[in-house]
Amino acid sequence: MPEISRFYGIVIQMFYNDHNPPHFHFEYGEYKAVVNFKQEIVKGHMPSRALKLVFEWMELHQEELSENWQLARQGLPLNKIEPLN
């Protein structure tokens, strides 16, 4: 699964040809979660501090996430997205 961003120990990944609705996977330590583009946890659990950082990052990069989702659905290489600073 391609890594599209990494910040503060959080790794953001997106699967190729994954199911709808648009979403991504992320890990923080032993925690794993899947979140959709509406900022809802679809699967897993995440400490609130890490989740807050991911949602902040998502707000800054909605367009790039949507573009990567389309690329992933087509099996094309994904673009890296700037980490949260």
DOLUM-938729 format. One record per atom (N, C-alpha, C, O, CB): residue in one letter; chain; atom name; x, y, z. Coordinates in steps of 0.02 Angstrom, whole numbers. Glycine has a CB too. Example, Ala and Ser with C-alpha at 12.3 -4.5 7.8 and 13.67 -1.06 7.14 Angstrom:
2
  residu  chaine  atome      c1      c2      c3
       a       A      N     660    -284     390
       a       A     CA     615    -225     390
       a       A      C     660    -165     390
       a       A      O     712    -166     423
       a       A     CB     565    -224     452
       s       A      N     642    -112     354
       s       A     CA     684     -53     357
       s       A      C     645       2     394
       s       A      O     670      57     402
       s       A     CB     704     -30     286
//
This chain:
85
  residu  chaine  atome      c1      c2      c3
       m       A      N      42     -59       0
       m       A     CA       0       0       0
       m       A      C      45      62       0
       m       A      O      86      70      45
       m       A     CB     -48       0      61
       p       A      N      37     105     -50
       p       A     CA      81     164     -55
       p       A      C      71     214       2
       p       A      O      15     231      20
       p       A     CB      70     198    -121
       e       A      N     127     237      27
       e       A     CA     127     289      78
       e       A      C     122     356      43
       e       A      O     160     370      -3
       e       A     CB     191     286     123
       i       A      N      74     398      63
       i       A     CA      67     463      30
       i       A      C      89     520      75
       i       A      O     102     575      50
       i       A     CB      -5     473      10
       s       A      N      95     509     140
       s       A     CA     120     561     185
       s       A      C     140     529     252
       s       A      O     119     475     270
       s       A     CB      67     616     196
       r       A      N     183     567     288
       r       A     CA     206     544     354
       r       A      C     223     606     395
       r       A      O     259     650     372
       r       A     CB     269     496     348
       f       A      N     195     609     456
       f       A     CA     209     666     500
       f       A      C     194     646     572
       f       A      O     147     609     585
       f       A     CB     168     728     480
       y       A      N     234     670     619
       y       A     CA     225     658     690
       y       A      C     213     584     707
       y       A      O     174     569     752
       y       A     CB     167     700     716
       g       A      N     245     539     671
       g       A     CA     238     468     684
       g       A      C     175     437     653
       g       A      O     162     378     662
       g       A     CB     237     456     757
       i       A      N     137     477     615
       i       A     CA      77     454     582
       i       A      C      94     439     509
       i       A      O     124     480     475
       i       A     CB      19     507     586
       v       A      N      75     380     486
       v       A     CA      87     359     416
       v       A      C      20     355     380
       v       A      O     -25     319     402
       v       A     CB     126     291     413
       i       A      N      14     392     325
       i       A     CA     -48     394     286
       i       A      C     -36     352     223
       i       A      O      14     361     188
       i       A     CB     -68     467     267
       q       A      N     -83     306     208
       q       A     CA     -77     262     151
       q       A      C    -143     257     114
       q       A      O    -196     269     142
       q       A     CB     -53     192     172
       m       A      N    -138     238      50
       m       A     CA    -198     228      10
       m       A      C    -189     166     -33
       m       A      O    -137     157     -65
       m       A     CB    -213     290     -35
       f       A      N    -240     123     -33
       f       A     CA    -239      61     -73
       f       A      C    -256      76    -146
       f       A      O    -294     123    -160
       f       A     CB    -288      10     -44
       y       A      N    -229      37    -191
       y       A     CA    -250      38    -261
       y       A      C    -315       0    -268
       y       A      O    -327     -50    -234
       y       A     CB    -195       8    -308
       n       A      N    -358      24    -312
       n       A     CA    -422      -9    -327
       n       A      C    -462     -26    -264
       n       A      O    -494     -79    -261
       n       A     CB    -410     -72    -367
       d       A      N    -461      17    -215
       d       A     CA    -498       6    -153
       d       A      C    -572      24    -164
       d       A      O    -589      59    -212
       d       A     CB    -468      47     -95
       h       A      N    -614       1    -119
       h       A     CA    -687      11    -125
       h       A      C    -707      83    -108
       h       A      O    -670     118     -74
       h       A     CB    -724     -37     -78
       n       A      N    -764     103    -133
       n       A     CA    -794     168    -114
       n       A      C    -826     162     -46
       n       A      O    -842     106     -26
       n       A     CB    -845     191    -168
       p       A      N    -837     215     -10
       p       A     CA    -824     284     -27
       p       A      C    -749     300     -20
       p       A      O    -712     262      11
       p       A     CB    -865     330      18
       p       A      N    -728     356     -49
       p       A     CA    -657     374     -45
       p       A      C    -633     377      28
       p       A      O    -667     405      72
       p       A     CB    -646     442     -78
       h       A      N    -575     349      40
       h       A     CA    -547     346     107
       h       A      C    -472     333     104
       h       A      O    -445     321      50
       h       A     CB    -582     291     149
       f       A      N    -440     336     162
       f       A     CA    -369     316     167
       f       A      C    -358     281     233
       f       A      O    -400     284     278
       f       A     CB    -322     378     160
       h       A      N    -302     248     238
       h       A     CA    -282     210     297
       h       A      C    -226     249     332
       h       A      O    -185     281     299
       h       A     CB    -259     137     279
       f       A      N    -225     246     398
       f       A     CA    -167     276     432
       f       A      C    -151     237     495
       f       A      O    -193     204     525
       f       A     CB    -182     349     449
       e       A      N     -88     242     514
       e       A     CA     -61     207     572
       e       A      C     -25     256     616
       e       A      O       5     305     593
       e       A     CB     -14     150     550
       y       A      N     -28     243     680
       y       A     CA       8     282     730
       y       A      C      27     233     785
       y       A      O     -16     213     825
       y       A     CB     -34     343     757
       g       A      N      91     214     788
       g       A     CA     112     163     836
       g       A      C      75      98     823
       g       A      O      76      74     766
       g       A     CB      98     187     909
       e       A      N      43      70     874
       e       A     CA       7       7     865
       e       A      C     -65      18     841
       e       A      O    -102     -30     830
       e       A     CB       6     -32     930
       y       A      N     -86      81     834
       y       A     CA    -154      97     813
       y       A      C    -159     100     737
       y       A      O    -114     122     703
       y       A     CB    -176     163     843
       k       A      N    -216      76     712
       k       A     CA    -231      79     640
       k       A      C    -303     101     632
       k       A      O    -346      82     671
       k       A     CB    -218      10     606
       a       A      N    -315     141     580
       a       A     CA    -383     164     567
       a       A      C    -392     179     493
       a       A      O    -344     189     456
       a       A     CB    -400     226     610
       v       A      N    -455     181     473
       v       A     CA    -475     201     406
       v       A      C    -523     259     415
       v       A      O    -569     255     455
       v       A     CB    -507     141     365
       v       A      N    -512     313     377
       v       A     CA    -555     371     382
       v       A      C    -577     392     312
       v       A      O    -538     391     265
       v       A     CB    -518     430     418
       n       A      N    -642     410     306
       n       A     CA    -666     432     241
       n       A      C    -653     507     233
       n       A      O    -629     540     279
       n       A     CB    -742     417     234
       f       A      N    -668     533     174
       f       A     CA    -653     603     160
       f       A      C    -701     651     195
       f       A      O    -694     712     189
       f       A     CB    -655     615      86
       k       A      N    -750     624     232
       k       A     CA    -796     665     272
       k       A      C    -774     668     345
       k       A      O    -811     690     389
       k       A     CB    -867     638     268
       q       A      N    -712     646     358
       q       A     CA    -682     646     424
       q       A      C    -720     601     473
       q       A      O    -732     619     531
       q       A     CB    -679     716     452
       e       A      N    -739     542     449
       e       A     CA    -771     492     491
       e       A      C    -728     429     493
       e       A      O    -704     406     441
       e       A     CB    -843     475     465
       i       A      N    -717     402     553
       i       A     CA    -680     340     558
       i       A      C    -725     284     534
       i       A      O    -780     274     559
       i       A     CB    -656     326     632
       v       A      N    -701     248     484
       v       A     CA    -738     192     455
       v       A      C    -720     127     490
       v       A      O    -762      83     498
       v       A     CB    -724     186     379
       k       A      N    -658     122     512
       k       A     CA    -633      61     542
       k       A      C    -574      78     587
       k       A      O    -535     123     572
       k       A     CB    -613       8     489
       g       A      N    -569      42     643
       g       A     CA    -511      49     686
       g       A      C    -521     100     741
       g       A      O    -577     124     753
       g       A     CB    -451      68     646
       h       A      N    -466     115     775
       h       A     CA    -466     161     831
       h       A      C    -401     200     831
       h       A      O    -349     175     809
       h       A     CB    -476     124     899
       m       A      N    -404     263     854
       m       A     CA    -346     306     853
       m       A      C    -350     353     913
       m       A      O    -404     377     929
       m       A     CB    -341     346     787
       p       A      N    -294     366     947
       p       A     CA    -295     415    1001
       p       A      C    -320     482     975
       p       A      O    -306     501     918
       p       A     CB    -224     423    1033
       s       A      N    -357     518    1016
       s       A     CA    -388     581     994
       s       A      C    -337     632     969
       s       A      O    -352     669     921
       s       A     CB    -429     611    1050
       r       A      N    -279     636     998
       r       A     CA    -228     684     976
       r       A      C    -206     668     905
       r       A      O    -201     714     863
       r       A     CB    -167     683    1025
       a       A      N    -192     605     890
       a       A     CA    -171     586     822
       a       A      C    -228     598     773
       a       A      O    -216     621     717
       a       A     CB    -149     512     820
       l       A      N    -288     582     792
       l       A     CA    -346     591     748
       l       A      C    -355     666     732
       l       A      O    -370     684     675
       l       A     CB    -409     562     781
       k       A      N    -347     708     782
       k       A     CA    -353     780     771
       k       A      C    -301     804     720
       k       A      O    -317     844     676
       k       A     CB    -343     818     839
       l       A      N    -240     779     725
       l       A     CA    -187     798     677
       l       A      C    -204     774     606
       l       A      O    -193     810     558
       l       A     CB    -120     769     699
       v       A      N    -231     714     600
       v       A     CA    -250     687     535
       v       A      C    -306     729     505
       v       A      O    -303     745     445
       v       A     CB    -272     614     541
       f       A      N    -356     747     544
       f       A     CA    -411     788     518
       f       A      C    -387     857     498
       f       A      O    -410     885     448
       f       A     CB    -467     793     571
       e       A      N    -340     885     535
       e       A     CA    -311     950     518
       e       A      C    -275     945     451
       e       A      O    -282     988     407
       e       A     CB    -263     975     573
       w       A      N    -236     892     442
       w       A     CA    -200     879     380
       w       A      C    -249     870     321
       w       A      O    -238     897     267
       w       A     CB    -154     817     386
       m       A      N    -303     832     333
       m       A     CA    -353     820     282
       m       A      C    -383     886     256
       m       A      O    -393     894     196
       m       A     CB    -409     775     309
       e       A      N    -399     932     302
       e       A     CA    -429     995     282
       e       A      C    -383    1035     236
       e       A      O    -406    1069     190
       e       A     CB    -446    1037     343
       l       A      N    -319    1029     247
       l       A     CA    -270    1065     205
       l       A      C    -260    1032     137
       l       A      O    -237    1066      90
       l       A     CB    -204    1069     241
       h       A      N    -276     968     130
       h       A     CA    -257     930      70
       h       A      C    -316     893      38
       h       A      O    -305     840       8
       h       A     CB    -203     882      87
       q       A      N    -376     919      43
       q       A     CA    -435     885      14
       q       A      C    -427     873     -61
       q       A      O    -442     819     -85
       q       A     CB    -497     927      27
       e       A      N    -403     923     -96
       e       A     CA    -396     917    -169
       e       A      C    -345     863    -188
       e       A      O    -358     822    -232
       e       A     CB    -375     984    -199
       e       A      N    -288     863    -154
       e       A     CA    -237     813    -168
       e       A      C    -260     742    -150
       e       A      O    -244     694    -185
       e       A     CB    -173     829    -130
       l       A      N    -298     736     -96
       l       A     CA    -325     671     -77
       l       A      C    -374     645    -130
       l       A      O    -371     586    -149
       l       A     CB    -361     675      -9
       s       A      N    -417     688    -155
       s       A     CA    -464     669    -207
       s       A      C    -428     649    -271
       s       A      O    -446     600    -303
       s       A     CB    -513     726    -222
       e       A      N    -376     686    -288
       e       A     CA    -337     669    -347
       e       A      C    -303     601    -338
       e       A      O    -303     560    -384
       e       A     CB    -283     724    -360
       n       A      N    -274     589    -280
       n       A     CA    -242     525    -267
       n       A      C    -292     467    -269
       n       A      O    -277     413    -292
       n       A     CB    -205     526    -200
       w       A      N    -353     480    -244
       w       A     CA    -404     428    -245
       w       A      C    -418     408    -318
       w       A      O    -423     349    -333
       w       A     CB    -469     453    -210
       q       A      N    -425     457    -362
       q       A     CA    -438     443    -433
       q       A      C    -379     405    -464
       q       A      O    -389     358    -503
       q       A     CB    -451     508    -472
       l       A      N    -318     425    -448
       l       A     CA    -259     390    -474
       l       A      C    -258     318    -449
       l       A      O    -244     272    -488
       l       A     CB    -195     427    -452
       a       A      N    -272     308    -385
       a       A     CA    -271     240    -357
       a       A      C    -323     196    -390
       a       A      O    -311     137    -402
       a       A     CB    -283     243    -281
       r       A      N    -382     223    -404
       r       A     CA    -435     185    -436
       r       A      C    -415     163    -506
       r       A      O    -441     113    -532
       r       A     CB    -500     226    -438
       q       A      N    -369     201    -537
       q       A     CA    -346     185    -604
       q       A      C    -281     144    -603
       q       A      O    -255     125    -656
       q       A     CB    -335     248    -644
       g       A      N    -255     131    -543
       g       A     CA    -193      93    -537
       g       A      C    -131     133    -556
       g       A      O     -79     104    -573
       g       A     CB    -197      32    -580
       l       A      N    -136     199    -554
       l       A     CA     -80     243    -572
       l       A      C     -40     263    -509
       l       A      O     -67     260    -454
       l       A     CB    -105     306    -609
       p       A      N      23     284    -518
       p       A     CA      63     304    -461
       p       A      C      31     362    -423
       p       A      O       2     408    -453
       p       A     CB     133     324    -484
       l       A      N      35     360    -357
       l       A     CA       6     412    -315
       l       A      C      57     466    -301
       l       A      O     118     454    -301
       l       A     CB     -20     382    -250
       n       A      N      32     526    -290
       n       A     CA      74     583    -273
       n       A      C      85     587    -198
       n       A      O      40     573    -159
       n       A     CB      44     649    -299
       k       A      N     145     606    -178
       k       A     CA     158     620    -108
       k       A      C     122     685     -89
       k       A      O     116     731    -130
       k       A     CB     236     625     -93
       i       A      N      98     688     -28
       i       A     CA      65     747      -3
       i       A      C     106     775      55
       i       A      O     129     737      98
       i       A     CB      -9     732      19
       e       A      N     115     840      55
       e       A     CA     156     873     107
       e       A      C     131     853     177
       e       A      O      71     849     189
       e       A     CB     153     950      99
       p       A      N     178     842     222
       p       A     CA     158     825     291
       p       A      C     133     887     327
       p       A      O     141     943     304
       p       A     CB     218     795     330
       l       A      N     102     876     384
       l       A     CA      80     930     428
       l       A      C     141     956     464
       l       A      O     180     917     492
       l       A     CB      24     906     478
       n       A      N     150    1021     463
       n       A     CA     209    1051     497
       n       A      C     191    1083     561
       n       A      O     234    1111     596
       n       A     CB     243    1102     451
//
